[in-house]
Amino acid sequence: MERKKASWEESIERYKQLLEEVKDLIHHNTILAEYYKITNKRFAYLIYEHNLYEIMDESNKLKDYERNFQFMHFSLKGQVELLYHLQQELTDLLIKDPSNCPDN
């Protein structure tokens, strides 16, 4: 089935909807990364405050935990950065798309 060319209004609306969804995704992923960092800082504070880190260190899990925290935190932050780039690319595409030039 062939898709007919979208009108200027339809095209703008589709881009607007997509950009809003990407904006929402950026917002939620930013919150997720921040909560992840806060939760893990709280955990680290508690294990060091109560000398529980010694148990984790003896089981050789402290370095693993720290490494995994850093990996996940940077991954989440990286995901947000990729979404910002996607948002910019979509905005550029909106401007360049010939469908979005009104018939004037």
BAFI-3210 file (N, C-alpha, C; in Angstrom, 3 decimals, decimal comma, padded with zeros to 6 digits):
// residues 104
n [1|2|3|4|5|6|7|8|9|10|11|12|13|14|15|16|17|18|19|20|21|22|23|24|25|26|27|28|29|30|31|32|33|34|35|36|37|38|39|40|41|42|43|44|45|46|47|48|49|50|51|52|53|54|55|56|57|58|59|60|61|62|63|64|65|66|67|68|69|70|71|72|73|74|75|76|77|78|79|80|81|82|83|84|85|86|87|88|89|90|91|92|93|94|95|96|97|98|99|100|101|102|103|104]
n.u [000,840|000,667|001,857|000,309|001,449|002,071|000,207|001,228|000,396|-000,183|002,317|003,910|002,577|003,092|005,902|006,024|004,701|006,468|008,821|007,933|007,573|010,209|011,327|009,991|011,027|013,740|013,484|012,493|014,551|016,663|015,813|015,801|018,573|019,517|018,169|019,259|021,930|021,641|020,456|022,475|024,547|023,507|023,433|026,204|027,070|025,814|027,006|029,646|029,447|028,597|030,572|030,216|031,298|033,572|032,801|031,862|034,233|035,843|034,574|035,275|033,637|033,285|034,839|033,812|031,156|031,508|032,661|030,620|028,601|029,657|029,806|027,068|025,967|027,331|026,451|023,693|023,767|025,000|023,024|021,081|022,454|022,654|019,963|019,481|020,993|019,551|017,150|017,993|018,765|016,301|014,942|016,452|015,876|013,151|013,197|014,514|012,960|011,164|008,400|007,542|007,472|005,413|002,815|003,174]
n.v [-001,178|002,111|005,034|008,117|011,457|013,478|016,272|019,689|020,540|018,079|016,860|018,604|018,265|015,549|015,548|017,247|015,705|013,506|014,799|015,732|013,306|012,369|014,369|013,854|011,324|011,988|013,546|011,628|009,722|011,263|011,775|009,134|008,521|010,335|009,505|006,964|007,572|008,978|007,004|005,072|006,547|006,923|004,271|003,710|005,536|004,470|001,894|002,568|004,163|002,358|000,522|-001,616|-001,977|-003,443|-006,110|-006,434|-005,943|-008,039|-010,149|-009,692|-008,031|-005,329|-003,673|-004,619|-003,780|-000,963|-000,509|-001,456|000,314|002,753|002,129|001,725|004,202|006,014|004,931|005,470|008,276|008,622|007,645|009,623|011,760|010,782|010,823|013,570|014,293|012,912|014,320|016,831|016,144|015,338|017,762|019,251|017,750|018,237|020,893|020,714|019,001|018,693|018,476|020,089|022,667|025,265|025,712|028,373]
n.w [000,000|-000,921|000,590|000,944|000,261|003,033|004,224|004,779|007,354|008,587|008,521|010,081|012,504|013,034|013,342|015,536|017,473|017,635|018,517|020,997|022,346|022,401|023,969|026,370|026,898|027,281|029,594|031,500|031,456|032,393|035,001|035,915|035,804|037,691|040,072|040,273|040,806|043,264|044,915|044,978|046,121|048,651|049,516|049,482|051,412|053,691|053,886|054,350|056,612|058,544|058,585|056,871|054,449|054,731|054,821|052,216|050,898|051,766|050,538|048,025|046,503|046,642|044,902|042,489|042,744|042,843|040,319|038,633|039,332|038,363|035,634|034,971|035,694|033,994|031,603|031,677|031,710|029,266|027,574|027,849|026,676|024,044|023,382|023,430|021,197|019,238|019,397|018,453|015,848|014,806|014,949|013,133|010,844|010,628|009,859|007,400|005,880|002,936|002,938|004,889|004,106|003,635|001,175|-000,202]
ca.u [000,000|001,473|001,470|000,211|002,267|001,376|000,074|002,121|-000,109|-000,005|003,739|004,339|001,981|003,819|007,202|005,765|004,400|007,701|009,715|007,389|007,864|011,653|011,513|009,514|012,019|014,906|013,113|012,411|015,879|017,451|015,369|016,287|020,015|019,707|017,745|020,249|023,094|021,256|020,253|023,767|025,299|022,925|023,927|027,632|027,173|025,430|027,975|030,868|029,091|028,426|031,687|029,748|032,133|034,568|032,214|031,874|035,622|036,319|033,974|035,754|032,498|033,264|035,355|032,823|030,012|031,907|032,862|029,304|027,888|030,191|029,399|025,636|025,719|027,785|025,571|022,449|024,076|025,255|021,726|020,464|023,173|022,232|018,599|019,603|021,447|018,406|016,221|018,542|018,688|014,890|014,631|017,071|015,113|011,898|013,472|014,966|011,985|010,397|006,967|007,245|007,462|004,028|002,604|002,924]
ca.v [000,000|003,319|006,089|009,410|012,516|014,182|017,714|020,471|020,506|016,719|016,628|019,375|017,613|014,290|015,915|017,806|014,574|012,754|015,602|015,728|011,995|012,332|015,262|013,098|010,271|012,656|013,922|010,447|009,113|012,147|011,478|007,790|008,606|011,058|008,610|005,890|008,135|009,282|005,741|004,430|007,357|006,601|002,935|003,826|006,220|003,537|000,819|003,124|004,660|001,216|-000,396|-002,784|-002,108|-004,480|-007,390|-006,465|-006,007|-009,403|-011,049|-009,198|-007,470|-003,874|-003,109|-004,953|-002,878|000,386|-000,525|-001,599|001,575|003,725|001,732|001,977|005,637|006,625|004,436|006,242|009,633|008,526|007,486|010,955|012,531|010,281|011,310|014,992|014,332|012,506|015,450|017,853|015,636|015,406|019,178|019,608|017,074|018,982|022,120|020,379|018,158|019,483|018,412|021,098|023,990|025,558|026,026|029,825]
ca.w [000,000|-001,029|001,516|000,255|000,833|004,108|004,057|005,626|008,722|009,106|008,703|011,258|013,681|013,280|013,911|016,866|018,349|017,833|019,343|022,363|022,930|022,677|025,116|027,529|027,123|027,870|030,964|032,357|031,569|033,250|036,366|036,231|036,069|038,956|041,158|040,363|041,493|044,651|045,628|045,193|047,090|049,956|049,843|049,794|052,701|054,751|054,086|054,948|057,950|059,459|058,337|056,118|053,269|055,012|054,411|050,751|050,465|052,030|049,542|046,727|045,766|046,734|043,642|041,455|042,932|042,438|038,865|038,013|039,534|037,410|034,286|034,795|035,781|032,748|030,539|031,745|031,262|027,830|026,917|027,817|025,665|022,730|023,142|023,070|019,801|018,425|019,379|017,564|014,476|014,389|014,742|011,849|009,797|010,520|009,093|006,038|005,183|001,966|003,271|005,902|003,502|003,225|-000,251|-000,368]
c.u [000,886|000,936|001,412|001,053|001,449|001,294|001,042|001,686|000,091|001,462|004,264|003,820|002,717|005,189|007,042|005,513|005,666|008,665|009,236|007,695|009,351|011,965|011,102|010,504|013,285|014,634|013,143|013,763|016,812|017,103|015,884|017,769|020,273|019,303|018,736|021,466|022,779|021,128|021,581|024,659|024,813|023,421|025,394|027,834|026,867|026,468|029,275|030,612|029,046|029,502|031,255|030,564|033,181|034,070|032,248|033,294|036,182|035,769|034,372|034,621|032,483|033,733|034,395|031,635|030,353|032,058|031,511|028,463|028,350|029,747|027,935|025,335|026,148|026,945|024,270|022,674|024,336|023,970|021,020|021,136|022,778|020,827|018,598|020,050|020,317|017,412|016,705|018,463|017,253|014,469|015,213|016,289|013,781|012,089|013,778|013,924|011,151|008,882|006,571|007,357|006,038|003,953|002,241|003,796]
c.v [001,242|004,391|007,415|010,442|013,282|015,667|018,405|020,387|019,128|016,430|017,348|018,712|016,319|014,562|016,428|016,673|013,773|013,511|015,676|014,409|011,859|013,211|014,561|011,990|010,843|012,981|012,708|009,756|009,953|011,891|010,117|007,816|009,291|010,202|007,469|006,374|008,383|008,003|005,059|005,220|007,061|005,231|002,995|004,497|005,242|002,434|001,347|003,628|003,519|000,148|-001,684|-003,004|-003,199|-005,855|-007,510|-006,585|-007,413|-010,395|-010,659|-008,626|-005,942|-003,226|-003,410|-004,007|-001,479|000,487|-000,605|-000,337|002,606|003,402|002,094|003,476|006,335|006,154|005,227|007,675|009,655|008,393|008,838|011,817|012,092|010,765|012,796|015,135|013,930|013,649|016,536|017,410|015,679|016,842|019,651|018,997|017,776|020,217|021,800|019,623|019,023|019,473|019,546|022,533|024,285|025,978|027,497|030,348]
c.w [000,000|-000,105|000,774|000,999|001,872|003,792|005,018|007,089|009,363|009,408|009,940|012,531|014,030|013,893|015,347|017,864|018,663|018,740|020,790|023,079|023,268|023,887|026,410|027,901|027,760|029,328|031,896|032,521|032,435|034,716|036,800|036,585|037,414|040,149|041,350|041,144|042,975|045,477|045,933|046,127|048,508|050,426|050,250|051,155|053,841|054,965|054,696|056,364|058,967|059,262|057,629|054,852|053,467|054,573|052,890|050,216|050,653|051,002|048,112|045,867|045,783|045,430|042,489|041,531|042,430|040,926|038,144|038,184|038,505|035,988|034,037|034,799|034,486|031,561|030,504|031,274|029,752|027,035|026,801|026,751|024,246|022,384|022,799|021,612|018,858|018,294|018,417|016,098|013,952|014,126|013,412|010,686|009,562|009,643|007,630|005,221|004,222|002,237|004,201|005,404|003,050|001,763|-000,416|-001,467]
res [m|e|r|k|k|a|s|w|e|e|s|i|e|r|y|k|q|l|l|e|e|v|k|d|l|i|h|h|n|t|i|l|a|e|y|y|k|i|t|n|k|r|f|a|y|l|i|y|e|h|n|l|y|e|i|m|d|e|s|n|k|l|k|d|y|e|r|n|f|q|f|m|h|f|s|l|k|g|q|v|e|l|l|y|h|l|q|q|e|l|t|d|l|l|i|k|d|p|s|n|c|p|d|n]
***
